[in-house]
Amino acid sequence: MGDWMELGQAVFFGVILSFIVAKLISVVVSLNEDRLTGAADQSVQPTSGASEVAKPRVLEEDAGVSVKEASLRGESDGDDDWEGIESTELDEAFSAATTFVAAAAADRMASKVSNELQLQLYGLYKVAIEGPCTTPQPSAIKMTARAKWNAWQKLGDMPPEEAMQKYIMLVTELYPNWAGNSSSARDEGAVGSASSSDKGHMGPVFSSFIYEEEVDNDLKLDAIHVSAREGKMEDLLSCIENGVSINLRDSEERTPLHWAVDRGHFDVVEILIHRSADVNAEDHEGQTPLHYAVLCEREAIAKLLVEHNANLNLKDKDGNTPGDLLGSSWVFMSSPN
């Protein structure tokens, strides 16, 4: 009995001792885990701190770039603002000058300006508004349109701003007090009505150079005229062989020879002359094929016409002989027939 009691007590104390040991072990383990966690937190904390420190630096760098860009942009915007102011002032001065020109064109009491100066103004106006000339050269049949085109085209790649300045300078030379007159007219509301009526498709120009509209839609051509115009030799000969008159007139009194000369088809001109085409036929403006050759600056064709008795002295309805329209010196044009 006594042995059993001793054994029971030993087991009881053993269990208690085991519990205490287990408890101690768990406490020790817990402490170690706390230490490890603390160490881990300490090791992570500097990285986080470095990141937080680095972030402002990155932001400062970004801000520095932005400030630099903003500074550059500010300088650029400032320049653009100045350019805008200068451009606006030039635009306004140019607009006032063109308005004045339109009013001067409408005013019958205003002093007349030579055709040469009118064309200079026209060319400068076109460059200022539309830039360099890129449109095809009009036919010599359209004399006014050709003259305008030449005035525009010869200015080449002149910048629009330069064209505006030269336009204003030319108007100032013609009318030294135009700016004051233009201002007073605007105050009275007189120029506005004049500019609205005279400022057409081709811009404000003097009255004698009002836009000459194309009327090709009303032009009536026969097959022989089209063949001569397009240089289609076979079609032309076919028309002649089928009995079509070689001097047949179109709706504006032009013959096939007029058309061949205008378009520069030397071989067609030669065939027509050899087939007895009338070298002195006049269109509705009184112009002969030789007038056309001179206006189109086709020297070889003009010489051919003169060699076949083209009359150097025939005048068109404006009173101009072919020689009067000649811008170059062609010896054969001064020779007697």
C-alpha positions in Angstrom: 0.0 0.0 0.0 2.8 2.3 1.0 4.6 1.6 -2.3 1.6 2.5 -4.3 1.2 5.8 -2.5 4.8 6.7 -3.2 4.4 5.7 -6.8 1.3 7.9 -7.1 3.0 10.9 -5.6 6.0 10.4 -7.9 3.7 10.4 -11.0 1.9 13.5 -9.7 5.0 15.5 -9.1 6.4 14.3 -12.5 3.3 15.6 -14.3 3.6 18.9 -12.5 7.3 19.2 -13.3 6.6 18.3 -16.9 4.0 21.0 -17.1 6.3 23.6 -15.6 9.1 22.7 -18.0 6.8 22.8 -21.0 5.6 26.2 -19.8 9.1 27.5 -19.5 10.0 26.2 -22.9 7.0 28.0 -24.4 7.9 31.2 -22.7 11.5 30.9 -24.0 10.3 30.2 -27.5 7.9 33.2 -27.4 10.7 35.5 -26.3 12.9 34.3 -29.1 10.1 34.9 -31.6 9.6 38.4 -30.2 13.3 39.1 -30.6 13.4 37.9 -34.1 10.3 40.0 -35.0 11.9 43.0 -33.5 15.1 42.4 -35.4 13.2 42.0 -38.6 11.2 45.2 -37.9 14.5 47.0 -37.3 16.0 45.6 -40.5 13.0 46.7 -42.6 12.6 50.1 -40.9 15.8 51.6 -42.3 14.8 50.5 -45.9 11.4 52.1 -45.4 13.1 55.2 -44.1 15.5 55.3 -47.0 12.5 54.9 -49.4 10.7 57.8 -47.7 13.8 59.9 -47.8 14.4 58.9 -51.5 10.9 59.8 -52.5 11.2 63.5 -51.8 14.4 63.5 -53.7 12.8 61.9 -56.7 9.9 64.3 -56.4 12.4 67.2 -56.1 14.1 66.0 -59.3 10.8 65.6 -61.1 9.8 69.1 -59.8 13.2 70.4 -61.0 12.6 69.0 -64.5 9.1 70.4 -64.6 10.3 73.8 -63.4 12.9 73.8 -66.1 10.4 72.7 -68.7 8.0 75.3 -67.4 10.7 77.9 -67.5 11.6 77.0 -71.1 7.9 76.9 -72.0 7.4 80.2 -70.3 10.2 81.7 -72.3 8.8 80.2 -75.4 5.3 81.3 -74.6 6.6 84.7 -73.9 8.2 84.8 -77.4 5.1 83.5 -78.9 3.1 86.1 -77.1 5.4 88.8 -78.5 5.2 87.3 -82.0 1.5 87.1 -81.6 1.3 90.8 -80.8 3.6 91.7 -83.7 1.7 89.4 -86.0 -1.7 90.8 -84.9 -0.4 94.4 -85.4 0.9 93.5 -88.9 -2.4 91.7 -89.8 -4.4 94.6 -88.6 -2.3 97.1 -90.6 -2.5 94.8 -93.7 -6.2 94.5 -93.3 -6.6 98.3 -93.1 -4.4 98.7 -96.1 -6.4 96.3 -98.2 -9.6 97.9 -97.1 -8.3 101.3 -98.1 -7.3 99.9 -101.5 -10.8 98.5 -102.0 -12.3 101.9 -101.1 -9.9 103.7 -103.4 -10.9 101.4 -106.2 -14.6 102.2 -105.7 -13.9 106.0 -105.4 -14.0 107.5 -108.9 -12.5 110.7 -107.6 -9.4 108.8 -106.3 -6.1 109.2 -108.3 -5.6 106.4 -110.8 -2.8 103.9 -110.4 -0.8 102.3 -113.2 -1.5 98.7 -114.2 2.0 97.8 -113.1 1.5 99.0 -109.6 -2.0 97.4 -109.5 -0.4 94.1 -110.4 2.3 94.5 -107.8 -0.4 95.0 -105.1 -2.3 92.1 -106.4 0.8 89.7 -106.3 1.7 90.8 -102.8 -1.9 90.4 -101.7 -2.1 86.8 -103.0 1.2 85.8 -101.3 0.1 87.4 -98.0 -3.2 85.5 -98.1 -2.5 82.2 -99.9 1.3 82.0 -99.9 3.5 81.2 -103.0 1.7 80.6 -106.3 0.9 76.9 -107.0 -1.9 77.3 -109.5 -1.3 76.5 -113.2 -0.6 79.3 -115.6 -3.8 80.6 -117.2 -4.2 80.5 -121.0 -3.1 83.6 -122.9 -6.7 83.9 -123.9 -7.4 85.2 -120.4 -5.1 88.2 -120.6 -6.1 89.7 -117.2 -5.8 86.3 -115.5 -2.4 85.7 -117.1 -1.1 89.1 -116.0 -2.3 88.5 -112.4 -0.8 85.0 -112.3 2.5 86.4 -113.5 2.5 89.1 -110.8 1.8 86.4 -108.1 4.1 83.7 -109.5 7.2 85.9 -109.9 7.3 86.6 -106.1 8.4 83.0 -105.6 8.7 81.8 -102.0 8.4 85.2 -100.4 7.1 84.8 -96.8 3.5 86.1 -96.2 4.7 88.5 -93.5 7.2 90.1 -95.9 4.4 90.4 -98.5 2.2 92.1 -96.0 4.9 94.6 -95.2 5.7 95.3 -98.8 2.0 95.7 -99.6 1.7 98.3 -96.8 4.8 100.1 -97.9 3.6 100.3 -101.5 0.2 101.6 -100.4 2.0 104.2 -98.3 4.1 105.3 -101.3 0.9 105.7 -103.3 -1.1 107.3 -100.6 1.1 108.8 -97.8 -1.9 109.7 -95.7 -3.9 106.5 -96.3 -3.8 105.4 -92.6 -5.5 108.5 -91.4 -8.0 108.5 -94.2 -8.7 104.8 -93.5 -9.3 105.4 -89.8 -11.7 108.3 -90.4 -13.5 106.3 -93.1 -14.0 103.4 -90.7 -15.3 105.8 -88.1 -17.9 107.0 -90.6 -18.7 103.4 -91.7 -17.9 104.3 -95.3 -15.1 101.8 -96.0 -16.9 98.8 -94.6 -19.5 99.0 -97.3 -17.0 99.6 -100.0 -14.8 96.7 -98.9 -17.7 94.3 -98.8 -18.7 95.1 -102.3 -15.2 95.3 -103.9 -13.5 92.6 -101.9 -14.3 89.6 -104.1 -12.9 86.1 -104.7 -9.5 87.4 -105.7 -9.2 90.0 -102.9 -9.4 93.7 -102.9 -7.8 95.0 -106.1 -8.2 98.1 -108.2 -11.3 98.4 -110.4 -9.5 97.6 -113.6 -8.2 94.3 -112.2 -11.5 93.0 -110.8 -11.5 89.2 -110.8 -12.0 87.8 -114.2 -14.2 84.8 -113.8 -13.6 81.7 -115.9 -16.4 81.1 -118.4 -15.1 77.9 -119.8 -18.5 76.3 -119.0 -20.0 78.5 -121.7 -17.3 77.8 -124.2 -18.4 75.8 -127.2 -15.8 73.8 -129.1 -16.0 71.5 -132.1 -13.9 68.4 -132.4 -11.3 70.2 -134.6 -10.8 72.8 -131.9 -10.3 70.2 -129.2 -7.9 68.3 -131.4 -5.8 71.4 -132.0 -5.9 72.3 -128.3 -4.8 68.9 -127.1 -2.3 68.4 -129.9 -4.0 65.3 -131.3 -2.6 65.3 -134.8 -4.5 62.3 -136.1 -7.8 63.5 -134.9 -7.1 66.9 -136.4 -6.2 65.5 -139.8 -9.3 63.3 -139.7 -11.5 66.3 -139.1 -9.9 68.1 -142.1 -10.2 65.1 -144.4 -13.8 64.8 -143.4 -14.5 68.3 -144.7 -14.4 70.3 -141.5 -13.2 73.9 -142.3 -9.7 74.5 -141.1 -10.7 78.0 -140.1 -13.9 76.9 -138.2 -14.7 79.3 -135.3 -15.6 78.4 -131.8 -18.0 80.3 -129.6 -15.4 83.1 -129.0 -14.3 83.3 -132.7 -11.1 81.3 -132.1 -9.8 79.0 -134.9 -7.9 75.7 -134.5 -4.7 77.7 -135.2 -5.4 80.0 -132.2 -5.8 76.9 -130.0 -2.6 75.2 -131.3 -0.6 78.4 -130.8 -2.0 79.0 -127.3 -1.0 75.5 -126.2 2.4 75.5 -127.9 1.9 72.6 -130.3 4.5 73.6 -132.9 3.8 70.6 -135.1 0.1 71.2 -135.2 0.7 74.9 -136.0 2.9 73.8 -138.8 0.4 71.4 -140.3 -2.4 74.0 -140.0 -0.3 76.6 -141.8 0.6 74.2 -144.6 -3.1 73.4 -144.9 -3.8 77.1 -145.6 -5.1 78.1 -142.1 -5.7 81.8 -141.9 -2.7 83.2 -139.9 -4.4 86.5 -139.4 -7.8 85.3 -138.2 -9.1 87.4 -135.3 -10.9 86.2 -132.2 -13.7 88.1 -130.5 -11.1 90.4 -128.9 -9.5 91.1 -132.2 -6.4 89.0 -131.5 -4.6 86.9 -134.1 -2.6 83.8 -133.5 0.5 86.0 -133.5 -0.9 88.0 -130.6 -1.3 84.6 -128.8 2.2 83.5 -129.6 3.6 86.8 -128.2 1.5 86.6 -125.0 2.5 83.0 -124.5 6.1 83.8 -125.2 6.3 81.1 -127.9 9.1 82.6 -130.0 9.6 79.7 -132.4 5.9 79.7 -133.3 5.8 83.4 -133.6 8.7 83.3 -136.1 6.9 80.6 -138.0 3.8 82.7 -138.3 5.7 85.8 -139.4 7.5 83.7 -142.0 4.0 82.8 -143.4 2.8 86.4 -143.6 1.3 87.0 -140.2 0.5 90.7 -140.1 2.7 92.5 -137.5 0.5 95.6 -137.6 -3.0 94.2 -136.9 -4.4 95.7 -133.7 -6.7 94.0 -131.2 -9.7 95.8 -129.7 -7.5 97.4 -127.1 -5.4 98.9 -129.8 -2.4 96.7 -129.3 -0.3 95.1 -132.1 1.5 91.9 -131.4 4.7 94.0 -131.0 3.0 96.2 -128.4 2.5 93.1 -126.2 6.0 91.8 -126.6 8.0 91.7 -123.5 11.2 90.5 -125.1 13.3 91.6 -128.1 12.6 89.4 -131.1 14.4 90.6 -134.2 11.9 89.2 -136.6 9.0 91.1 -135.0 10.5 94.4 -136.2 11.1 93.2 -139.7 8.7 94.3 -142.5 6.4 91.7 -143.9 
